[in-house]
Amino acid sequence: SCSTRCSLEADSSTQNMALAHEMNKADNKGPLSEESSGSPFGEMIRDYKPLPETVWRFGKPNYARVNKTYFQYRSKVHKEGSLEAVVSKIVKNWEVESHHVADIHQWQTMDISAFKAAVNGGCPCNAQLMADVGPYNMLLGETKDYSGGSQSFEQSNKTFSATFPEGFAWECLEVFSGPPNVLFKWRHFGPYSGTFTDKNGRQYKGNGELFNLIGLCMAKVNEKLIIETLDIYYNPEDMIKPLVSTMVDKSQSVLGGDEADGKTAGPGGCQSGASCALM
């Protein structure tokens, strides 16, 4: 069944939770820095306030670098108080929790009793499963060159930190409907100036060009703007395919390849015509 398969994938993806990228795991309590809020750039884009008992998964995150990328390359500047500005802050705060707070009982942006997330109409993922496998693996699932089922939470974070060393920023482009069912268009972006490692261990070097990914999301929120469900729509291949154009070591090329290598899993990381791979 879908739930059984999801549980198995979660079990295989929760090992080796440890130090991630530049964070100091010993520094795992307390509020985010002012530079993480965006205030030094003249705009507060993230106002997340952890609970007194909140423990940071990999150590306290610092958003200074990704904020620089956000302000440099964003395509929209939304009026304060607009639906777009409100949605942007909600999603950025959600990202703090989903990536950096392991204990779902310390989450504040999501109603963990109701929370479900799905990609392209695929199998829904509950709060605990997302906390176990991580947002990258949840959102990408199984593609030709990336396997969310074989990457731990920490490994996926390291993979994309190495791919986008200047930060992988996110912006809300447009909101089409207000609460409780909030439909919005989004963009993920950042210079591809690092190195991406595919599921077979082959490495690809970025050329520094700006990477762009566009998608839609329907978020159901309650009267306090707490997230209950997320239905995300985009093509996962649009995330991975641009990253695998320039191989570092051409001798790593595989002639012919596996038949399965040319196929992408079904919507939202579910196996085509079968049970759910990740969600």
NUBAMI-347747 format. One record per residue: x, y, z of N, C-alpha, C in turn; chain; residue in one letter. Coordinates in steps of 0.1 Angstrom, whole numbers. Last residue first. Layout:
# residues N
[[X,Y,Z],[X,Y,Z],[X,Y,Z],'A','a'];
...
END
This chain:
# residues 279
[[62,96,-9],[51,103,-2],[39,95,0],'A','m'];
[[79,78,-21],[84,87,-10],[72,93,-2],'A','l'];
[[66,60,-38],[80,58,-35],[84,66,-22],'A','a'];
[[34,43,-37],[42,56,-35],[56,53,-31],'A','c'];
[[28,17,-62],[26,24,-49],[36,36,-48],'A','s'];
[[21,22,-97],[22,13,-85],[21,21,-72],'A','a'];
[[21,38,-119],[12,27,-119],[13,18,-107],'A','g'];
[[53,48,-111],[43,48,-122],[34,36,-121],'A','s'];
[[58,56,-77],[61,47,-88],[50,47,-99],'A','q'];
[[58,91,-68],[52,77,-68],[56,69,-79],'A','c'];
[[68,116,-69],[77,106,-64],[70,92,-63],'A','g'];
[[48,132,-81],[51,133,-67],[59,123,-61],'A','g'];
[[38,109,-106],[36,122,-100],[40,122,-85],'A','p'];
[[63,83,-113],[50,90,-114],[49,103,-106],'A','g'];
[[97,86,-123],[86,81,-115],[74,89,-118],'A','a'];
[[111,84,-156],[108,92,-144],[97,86,-136],'A','t'];
[[136,67,-175],[122,69,-170],[121,77,-157],'A','k'];
[[160,60,-181],[154,69,-190],[140,72,-186],'A','g'];
[[168,41,-163],[174,54,-162],[167,65,-171],'A','d'];
[[157,17,-170],[150,25,-160],[155,39,-159],'A','a'];
[[177,7,-186],[164,10,-192],[156,20,-183],'A','e'];
[[209,20,-180],[198,12,-176],[185,16,-183],'A','d'];
[[232,26,-207],[226,29,-195],[215,19,-192],'A','g'];
[[247,35,-231],[235,27,-231],[227,30,-219],'A','g'];
[[275,43,-212],[270,40,-226],[258,31,-225],'A','l'];
[[280,67,-189],[276,53,-190],[270,51,-204],'A','v'];
[[308,86,-179],[297,84,-187],[293,69,-188],'A','s'];
[[332,90,-166],[321,85,-158],[309,82,-166],'A','q'];
[[349,103,-182],[350,89,-182],[340,82,-173],'A','s'];
[[344,130,-178],[337,124,-189],[338,108,-189],'A','k'];
[[339,146,-150],[348,136,-154],[341,128,-165],'A','d'];
[[319,165,-149],[332,169,-145],[342,159,-151],'A','v'];
[[294,172,-173],[300,163,-164],[315,166,-161],'A','m'];
[[269,193,-178],[284,193,-179],[290,184,-169],'A','t'];
[[242,188,-173],[246,190,-186],[262,190,-188],'A','s'];
[[226,185,-150],[234,174,-155],[239,176,-169],'A','v'];
[[208,205,-143],[220,203,-134],[230,193,-140],'A','l'];
[[185,204,-158],[195,215,-161],[208,213,-153],'A','p'];
[[172,181,-145],[178,180,-159],[188,191,-162],'A','k'];
[[161,188,-120],[173,180,-121],[180,181,-135],'A','i'];
[[139,205,-123],[148,208,-112],[162,201,-115],'A','m'];
[[124,193,-143],[129,207,-145],[139,212,-135],'A','d'];
[[117,170,-131],[128,169,-141],[133,183,-144],'A','e'];
[[94,177,-116],[107,175,-109],[119,174,-119],'A','p'];
[[73,202,-125],[79,190,-131],[93,188,-124],'A','n'];
[[46,210,-101],[58,213,-109],[63,201,-115],'A','y'];
[[26,217,-75],[26,213,-89],[38,218,-96],'A','y'];
[[15,207,-42],[25,214,-51],[25,208,-65],'A','i'];
[[-5,213,-17],[-6,206,-30],[3,213,-39],'A','d'];
[[-6,211,17],[1,217,6],[0,208,-6],'A','l'];
[[-27,218,46],[-23,210,35],[-15,218,24],'A','t'];
[[-24,236,68],[-30,223,70],[-26,214,58],'A','e'];
[[-6,263,83],[-8,254,71],[-13,240,75],'A','i'];
[[-22,290,98],[-14,278,100],[-16,268,89],'A','i'];
[[-37,313,98],[-28,311,87],[-18,300,90],'A','l'];
[[-57,312,116],[-45,317,121],[-34,317,111],'A','k'];
[[-77,298,103],[-79,312,105],[-67,319,111],'A','e'];
[[-56,276,82],[-67,279,91],[-68,294,93],'A','n'];
[[-50,268,47],[-46,274,60],[-58,276,68],'A','v'];
[[-38,251,20],[-50,253,28],[-45,257,42],'A','k'];
[[-23,260,-10],[-21,258,4],[-34,260,12],'A','a'];
[[-12,250,-40],[-24,253,-33],[-22,249,-18],'A','m'];
[[13,262,-62],[10,255,-49],[-4,259,-45],'A','c'];
[[35,258,-91],[22,263,-84],[21,256,-71],'A','l'];
[[67,269,-103],[57,259,-100],[45,266,-94],'A','g'];
[[100,271,-118],[86,277,-116],[76,266,-113],'A','i'];
[[133,278,-115],[123,267,-114],[110,273,-110],'A','l'];
[[165,287,-127],[151,291,-124],[142,279,-124],'A','n'];
[[199,297,-122],[189,286,-124],[175,290,-119],'A','f'];
[[222,317,-138],[211,317,-129],[201,305,-132],'A','l'];
[[255,302,-143],[243,309,-148],[231,307,-137],'A','e'];
[[277,288,-134],[274,301,-128],[262,308,-133],'A','g'];
[[279,263,-144],[286,274,-151],[283,288,-146],'A','n'];
[[285,233,-124],[277,245,-129],[286,255,-136],'A','g'];
[[294,200,-132],[298,214,-127],[290,224,-133],'A','k'];
[[286,169,-118],[284,178,-129],[287,192,-124],'A','y'];
[[295,135,-111],[294,149,-108],[294,158,-120],'A','q'];
[[279,104,-102],[286,112,-113],[284,127,-109],'A','r'];
[[265,89,-85],[278,94,-80],[285,102,-91],'A','g'];
[[240,82,-93],[250,72,-95],[264,77,-91],'A','n'];
[[225,104,-88],[222,92,-80],[232,81,-82],'A','k'];
[[249,132,-91],[236,125,-94],[235,112,-86],'A','d'];
[[259,162,-77],[262,148,-78],[249,140,-80],'A','t'];
[[269,194,-88],[258,185,-85],[263,170,-87],'A','f'];
[[287,221,-77],[288,208,-83],[276,200,-78],'A','t'];
[[281,256,-83],[287,245,-76],[288,233,-84],'A','g'];
[[266,275,-94],[280,278,-94],[288,267,-87],'A','s'];
[[239,285,-105],[244,272,-105],[259,273,-106],'A','y'];
[[223,310,-86],[234,307,-95],[238,293,-94],'A','p'];
[[188,305,-82],[201,307,-76],[211,304,-87],'A','g'];
[[153,299,-73],[164,304,-82],[177,305,-74],'A','f'];
[[119,292,-77],[131,288,-69],[143,292,-79],'A','h'];
[[87,307,-75],[99,305,-83],[111,302,-73],'A','r'];
[[51,302,-77],[64,304,-71],[75,302,-80],'A','w'];
[[17,311,-74],[28,307,-83],[41,311,-76],'A','k'];
[[-10,299,-53],[0,309,-57],[10,302,-66],'A','f'];
[[-40,298,-35],[-33,293,-47],[-23,303,-52],'A','l'];
[[-53,290,-6],[-44,300,-12],[-37,293,-23],'A','v'];
[[-81,288,11],[-74,280,0],[-66,289,-9],'A','n'];
[[-92,306,28],[-84,296,34],[-76,287,23],'A','p'];
[[-70,332,16],[-73,322,25],[-88,319,25],'A','p'];
[[-71,340,-20],[-68,342,-6],[-72,331,3],'A','g'];
[[-57,333,-52],[-68,333,-43],[-64,333,-29],'A','s'];
[[-33,339,-65],[-45,339,-73],[-58,338,-64],'A','f'];
[[-3,356,-62],[-13,348,-54],[-26,350,-62],'A','v'];
[[30,353,-76],[16,358,-77],[7,349,-69],'A','e'];
[[56,345,-67],[54,354,-78],[40,361,-79],'A','l'];
[[76,342,-39],[62,341,-44],[60,350,-55],'A','c'];
[[108,327,-41],[99,338,-41],[85,335,-45],'A','e'];
[[139,314,-28],[125,312,-32],[117,325,-31],'A','w'];
[[173,304,-35],[163,313,-29],[149,309,-35],'A','a'];
[[200,289,-26],[189,285,-35],[176,292,-30],'A','f'];
[[234,299,-24],[221,299,-19],[211,296,-30],'A','g'];
[[259,296,-34],[255,310,-31],[241,311,-26],'A','e'];
[[261,269,-39],[268,274,-28],[265,289,-24],'A','p'];
[[243,247,-51],[240,261,-51],[247,268,-39],'A','f'];
[[255,222,-47],[250,226,-61],[249,241,-61],'A','t'];
[[259,220,-20],[271,219,-29],[267,224,-43],'A','a'];
[[233,220,-12],[242,231,-7],[254,232,-16],'A','s'];
[[224,197,-23],[220,209,-29],[227,222,-24],'A','f'];
[[238,177,-8],[238,177,-23],[235,191,-28],'A','t'];
[[231,184,18],[245,185,14],[246,186,-1],'A','k'];
[[204,176,18],[208,190,21],[222,193,16],'A','n'];
[[207,149,12],[200,158,3],[204,172,5],'A','s'];
[[220,140,36],[226,139,23],[220,148,12],'A','q'];
[[200,145,55],[213,152,56],[220,152,42],'A','e'];
[[180,127,47],[177,141,49],[190,149,48],'A','f'];
[[195,103,24],[190,107,37],[187,122,37],'A','s'];
[[186,88,-6],[193,99,0],[187,102,14],'A','q'];
[[170,70,-19],[183,65,-15],[191,76,-8],'A','s'];
[[146,83,-25],[145,71,-17],[159,66,-12],'A','g'];
[[153,103,-44],[150,107,-30],[149,95,-20],'A','g'];
[[175,102,-68],[167,93,-61],[165,97,-47],'A','s'];
[[181,116,-100],[181,118,-85],[171,108,-79],'A','y'];
[[179,111,-127],[192,114,-121],[193,116,-106],'A','d'];
[[152,106,-132],[162,98,-139],[176,100,-132],'A','k'];
[[136,106,-99],[138,110,-113],[149,103,-120],'A','t'];
[[115,103,-72],[124,95,-81],[124,101,-95],'A','e'];
[[113,132,-51],[110,118,-53],[120,111,-62],'A','g'];
[[111,160,-47],[117,154,-59],[114,140,-62],'A','l'];
[[98,165,-23],[94,172,-35],[100,166,-48],'A','l'];
[[111,147,-4],[97,147,-6],[92,153,-19],'A','m'];
[[138,155,-7],[134,142,-11],[119,140,-13],'A','n'];
[[135,182,3],[140,179,-10],[136,166,-15],'A','y'];
[[124,179,30],[116,185,19],[121,182,5],'A','p'];
[[128,147,47],[132,160,43],[125,166,31],'A','g'];
[[122,124,60],[129,123,47],[134,136,42],'A','v'];
[[111,132,85],[121,121,84],[129,122,71],'A','d'];
[[93,152,81],[104,155,90],[115,144,89],'A','a'];
[[76,139,64],[83,150,59],[95,153,67],'A','m'];
[[65,121,83],[73,116,72],[81,127,65],'A','l'];
[[52,138,101],[64,130,105],[72,125,94],'A','q'];
[[32,150,85],[42,158,91],[54,150,95],'A','a'];
[[26,130,55],[22,136,67],[34,143,73],'A','n'];
[[19,131,20],[30,129,30],[25,136,43],'A','c'];
[[0,115,-5],[2,126,5],[12,122,16],'A','p'];
[[9,106,-37],[6,101,-24],[9,112,-14],'A','c'];
[[2,132,-62],[8,120,-57],[3,116,-43],'A','g'];
[[-4,156,-73],[-15,147,-71],[-10,134,-66],'A','g'];
[[21,170,-74],[15,166,-86],[4,155,-84],'A','n'];
[[27,161,-41],[33,167,-53],[26,161,-65],'A','v'];
[[14,170,-9],[15,161,-20],[21,169,-32],'A','a'];
[[11,169,26],[17,175,15],[17,165,3],'A','a'];
[[-8,175,55],[-5,166,44],[1,175,33],'A','k'];
[[-17,180,89],[-9,183,78],[-7,172,68],'A','f'];
[[-32,177,112],[-39,177,99],[-30,177,87],'A','a'];
[[-15,178,132],[-26,168,133],[-33,166,120],'A','s'];
[[2,199,128],[7,186,125],[-4,175,126],'A','i'];
[[-2,227,112],[-10,219,121],[-7,204,119],'A','d'];
[[28,247,109],[19,236,104],[11,230,115],'A','m'];
[[44,265,122],[38,269,109],[28,259,103],'A','t'];
[[55,253,144],[44,263,146],[37,267,133],'A','q'];
[[69,224,158],[65,231,147],[54,241,150],'A','w'];
[[75,207,179],[80,221,180],[77,229,168],'A','q'];
[[67,183,170],[59,189,181],[64,203,185],'A','h'];
[[85,175,152],[73,181,147],[65,187,158],'A','i'];
[[119,179,155],[107,175,163],[95,182,158],'A','d'];
[[137,192,138],[134,178,136],[121,174,143],'A','a'];
[[140,220,120],[135,216,133],[130,202,131],'A','v'];
[[149,226,94],[158,228,105],[153,225,119],'A','h'];
[[130,223,73],[144,219,71],[152,218,84],'A','h'];
[[106,231,83],[107,218,76],[121,213,74],'A','s'];
[[112,256,95],[108,245,103],[111,232,96],'A','e'];
[[120,272,73],[128,271,85],[125,259,93],'A','v'];
[[98,269,56],[110,263,52],[120,262,64],'A','e'];
[[79,285,70],[77,270,69],[90,263,65],'A','w'];
[[90,310,65],[90,305,79],[88,289,79],'A','n'];
[[85,311,38],[99,312,43],[100,307,57],'A','k'];
[[57,310,38],[65,299,32],[79,299,37],'A','v'];
[[51,334,51],[46,321,56],[54,310,51],'A','i'];
[[62,353,34],[68,351,47],[63,338,53],'A','k'];
[[47,349,11],[61,348,10],[67,345,24],'A','s'];
[[21,356,19],[24,342,15],[39,339,15],'A','v'];
[[25,383,23],[21,375,35],[24,360,31],'A','v'];
[[31,392,-2],[41,394,9],[38,385,20],'A','a'];
[[8,385,-16],[20,379,-20],[31,381,-9],'A','e'];
[[-11,401,-3],[-12,387,-2],[1,380,-6],'A','l'];
[[5,429,13],[-2,423,1],[-2,408,4],'A','s'];
[[21,439,33],[7,436,36],[-1,430,25],'A','g'];
[[42,457,11],[40,452,25],[25,451,28],'A','e'];
[[43,447,-23],[39,457,-13],[37,451,1],'A','k'];
[[71,429,-36],[57,430,-32],[54,441,-22],'A','h'];
[[90,426,-62],[90,433,-49],[76,436,-45],'A','v'];
[[103,400,-82],[91,408,-77],[95,414,-64],'A','k'];
[[125,386,-88],[119,393,-99],[107,401,-95],'A','s'];
[[157,384,-72],[143,382,-71],[137,390,-83],'A','r'];
[[185,387,-70],[179,380,-82],[164,379,-82],'A','y'];
[[192,400,-46],[199,403,-59],[192,398,-71],'A','q'];
[[177,389,-26],[175,403,-29],[182,407,-43],'A','f'];
[[186,361,-28],[172,365,-29],[170,380,-34],'A','y'];
[[213,363,-22],[209,358,-35],[195,362,-38],'A','t'];
[[211,372,4],[218,380,-6],[214,376,-20],'A','k'];
[[198,351,16],[191,363,15],[198,373,5],'A','n'];
[[218,331,15],[206,330,6],[198,343,5],'A','v'];
[[235,343,34],[239,340,20],[228,339,11],'A','r'];
[[220,345,58],[226,357,52],[229,354,37],'A','a'];
[[207,325,73],[202,328,60],[209,340,53],'A','y'];
[[218,299,93],[220,314,90],[216,316,75],'A','n'];
[[205,277,118],[207,281,104],[210,296,103],'A','p'];
[[220,260,145],[212,272,141],[215,276,126],'A','k'];
[[221,225,139],[227,237,144],[219,249,139],'A','g'];
[[204,207,126],[218,207,123],[226,218,129],'A','f'];
[[180,213,141],[184,199,137],[199,198,134],'A','r'];
[[175,231,171],[178,231,156],[185,218,152],'A','w'];
[[149,228,193],[163,224,190],[165,224,175],'A','v'];
[[128,247,214],[131,243,200],[146,240,199],'A','t'];
[[119,258,238],[125,244,238],[129,239,224],'A','e'];
[[109,283,231],[121,282,240],[127,268,240],'A','p'];
[[103,283,195],[99,281,209],[111,280,218],'A','l'];
[[116,307,172],[115,294,177],[109,294,191],'A','p'];
[[102,328,149],[106,328,163],[105,314,169],'A','k'];
[[106,342,117],[104,330,125],[110,331,139],'A','y'];
[[104,361,97],[102,365,111],[100,353,120],'A','d'];
[[116,372,67],[115,359,75],[115,364,90],'A','r'];
[[119,396,56],[113,386,48],[110,373,55],'A','i'];
[[121,429,61],[120,416,69],[112,406,61],'A','m'];
[[144,450,45],[131,443,44],[131,430,52],'A','e'];
[[170,459,44],[159,469,44],[145,463,44],'A','g'];
[[190,442,47],[187,446,33],[175,455,32],'A','f'];
[[189,436,74],[200,444,69],[198,449,54],'A','p'];
[[165,419,75],[165,433,79],[177,442,74],'A','s'];
[[165,393,70],[165,401,59],[166,416,62],'A','g'];
[[168,374,90],[154,380,88],[154,388,75],'A','s'];
[[195,369,92],[186,359,87],[172,364,84],'A','s'];
[[204,391,106],[207,390,91],[199,379,85],'A','e'];
[[196,385,132],[189,396,125],[192,395,110],'A','e'];
[[194,349,137],[201,362,137],[193,373,129],'A','s'];
[[169,331,155],[177,333,143],[183,347,144],'A','l'];
[[172,321,191],[166,327,179],[175,329,167],'A','p'];
[[180,288,205],[180,303,204],[175,308,191],'A','g'];
[[203,260,199],[192,267,205],[192,282,203],'A','k'];
[[226,249,189],[213,243,185],[201,249,192],'A','n'];
[[256,246,184],[248,258,186],[234,256,181],'A','d'];
[[265,221,177],[265,225,191],[257,237,194],'A','a'];
[[265,221,150],[254,214,157],[254,217,172],'A','k'];
[[269,247,129],[275,241,141],[265,235,149],'A','n'];
[[267,247,93],[261,249,106],[269,241,117],'A','m'];
[[275,243,67],[282,253,75],[277,254,90],'A','e'];
[[265,210,63],[271,222,56],[279,231,66],'A','h'];
[[255,195,92],[251,198,78],[258,211,73],'A','a'];
[[260,168,114],[263,182,110],[261,184,95],'A','l'];
[[233,144,111],[245,150,118],[247,164,112],'A','a'];
[[218,114,108],[214,128,110],[226,135,118],'A','m'];
[[220,87,99],[231,97,98],[227,111,99],'A','n'];
[[188,79,85],[200,76,91],[210,88,91],'A','q'];
[[164,80,72],[165,88,84],[178,85,92],'A','t'];
[[156,65,51],[161,78,48],[164,87,61],'A','s'];
[[144,41,56],[157,41,50],[163,54,48],'A','s'];
[[120,50,68],[129,43,76],[143,42,70],'A','d'];
[[108,60,45],[111,69,56],[122,63,65],'A','a'];
[[103,38,30],[112,47,25],[116,57,36],'A','e'];
[[84,25,47],[97,19,44],[107,29,39],'A','l'];
[[63,44,46],[70,41,59],[83,35,57],'A','s'];
[[56,42,19],[61,55,24],[69,53,37],'A','c'];
[[46,16,19],[58,19,11],[64,32,16],'A','r'];
[[23,19,35],[34,10,39],[47,14,32],'A','t'];
[[8,38,21],[13,42,34],[25,32,39],'A','s'];
[[2,24,-3],[9,36,-3],[16,39,10],'A','c'];
[[8,-12,0],[0,0,0],[9,12,0],'A','s'];
END
